[in-house]
């Protein structure tokens, strides 16, 4: 997955969180070398969470993956 695609995924995640009034203080995306995926590091409400997202999930069904991440972030506030 290209860096540009990951950035779009992260941007969409931030927009969705904002629309659902889920505060995200900080969001970082890091590629995982030699793996089909990347890590999202989310800081919200003083808590830090790390999620691993496969490139195929982010490309094939980004809305479902974003919904799952948003629900997890919201549940841990």
C-alpha positions in Angstrom: 0.0 0.0 0.0 1.4 3.3 -0.9 2.0 6.0 1.7 -0.5 8.2 -0.1 -3.2 5.5 0.4 -2.4 5.2 4.1 -2.6 9.0 4.5 -6.1 8.9 2.9 -7.2 6.1 5.2 -5.9 8.1 8.2 -7.6 11.3 7.0 -10.9 9.4 6.6 -10.5 7.9 10.1 -10.1 11.4 11.5 -13.1 12.8 9.6 -15.3 9.9 10.8 -14.2 10.3 14.4 -14.9 14.0 14.2 -18.4 13.4 12.8 -19.1 11.0 15.6 -17.7 13.4 18.2 -15.0 11.0 19.3 -11.9 13.1 20.2 -8.6 12.0 18.9 -5.7 13.9 20.3 -3.0 12.4 18.2 -2.9 9.9 15.3 0.2 8.4 13.8 0.6 5.9 11.0 3.7 3.7 10.6 4.4 1.1 7.9 5.4 -2.3 9.1 8.5 -3.4 7.2 8.1 -6.6 5.2 4.5 -6.9 6.2 1.2 -6.4 4.5 0.0 -3.7 6.8 0.6 -0.7 9.0 0.2 0.4 12.6 -2.1 3.2 13.7 -1.1 4.8 17.0 -4.1 6.6 18.5 -4.0 8.9 21.5 -7.4 9.8 22.9 -8.4 11.0 26.3 -5.0 10.3 27.7 -4.9 6.7 26.5 -2.7 5.3 23.8 -3.9 2.5 21.6 -2.0 0.7 18.8 -3.9 -1.0 16.0 -2.5 -3.1 13.2 -4.4 -2.8 9.9 -3.7 -5.0 7.0 -3.3 -3.3 3.6 -6.0 -5.5 2.1 -8.5 -4.5 4.7 -7.7 -0.8 4.2 -8.0 -1.1 0.5 -10.9 -3.6 0.0 -13.3 -2.4 2.7 -12.0 0.9 4.3 -15.4 1.9 5.6 -15.8 -1.3 7.6 -12.3 -1.1 9.0 -12.7 2.6 10.0 -16.0 1.8 11.7 -14.4 -1.0 13.7 -11.5 1.2 14.7 -13.8 4.1 15.7 -16.0 1.8 17.8 -12.9 0.5 19.6 -11.5 4.0 20.2 -14.9 5.1 21.4 -15.3 2.1 23.7 -12.0 2.9 25.4 -12.6 6.5 26.2 
